[in-house]
């Protein structure tokens, strides 16, 4: 890694776009049918280490915290992140706002309670949910009520505050867990809403310890490569780059990398021109398993950003593929993913 690449600070202006978890183009007025099993199988096959192109690295952290045989105690009253006190009486049919929330539910051994999930979910419980739907900032209360869930677990103050207010007015319990907060806090809050707060505290402590381990690895490393995380969604469906307040942007920085989107000072996920990709000079390309599938594999990734091959990362064929819930979502797998990424970054050659 050359010092000239590390010193490069002035990048082209990025076009800002909202980061949408499992984004869709229309309000979910009715539930969409569950994705057929072959599609889920295809996604799994596309992301398996054996299916990756030669030279690419499948980077998956081990020891994702989990609990089993829990007995939820309900009803429980919790404080939603929009400031409202919410009493949860029944969590047997959860309408989940995103994979970050679903991953925690899975880790608590309650994945079978995920009743409705966004389309293109990267989690097993999300793909197996009886109902799947388009979900974005314009989703209407009628559409969510039509799913007939017993608890709405939103994952964004920006998108779900108004929706949650309307759902409560219609008699449905709605808790918002903001996606911008640290992963351990999110784990605690999801678990508390499901009546298993003690287990959530234990999982959160493990996630925090892993994040601290990753930070320690990064602080002792002399290598701090420039990293670009590419997503297949966002910016109206166009390929995007992870920005400053994205979960992956924060995790890359914690693990010792220089996130290109953070360096440019942009938020969420933003489009980046082909010229901007070259100017950014990434030394590592990150993509999640589900996004690689949505890109259409290796050929689709290079097609989305043809100039990637002109960057140090492209020339070295340094593409790392990570589980979505260990990179793209701040959740129970964030600590495990951070440790794996920190070790991989620290192992790169010194400048």
Secondary structure by P-SEA (a helix, b strand, c coil): ccccccccccccccbbbbbbccccccccccccccccaaaaaaaaaaacccccccccccccccccccccbbbbbccbbbbcccbbbbbbccccccccccaaaaaaaaaaccccccccccccccccccccccbbbbbcccccaaaaaaacccbbbbccccccaaaaaaaaaabbbbbbbcccccaaaaaaaaaaaaccaaaaaaaaaaaaaaaaaaaaaaaaccbbbbbbbbbcccccccbbbbccccaaaaaaaaacccccccccccccbbbbcaaaaaaacccbbbbcaaaaaaaccaaaaaaacccccccccccccbbbbbbcccccccccaaaaaaaaaaaaaaacccc
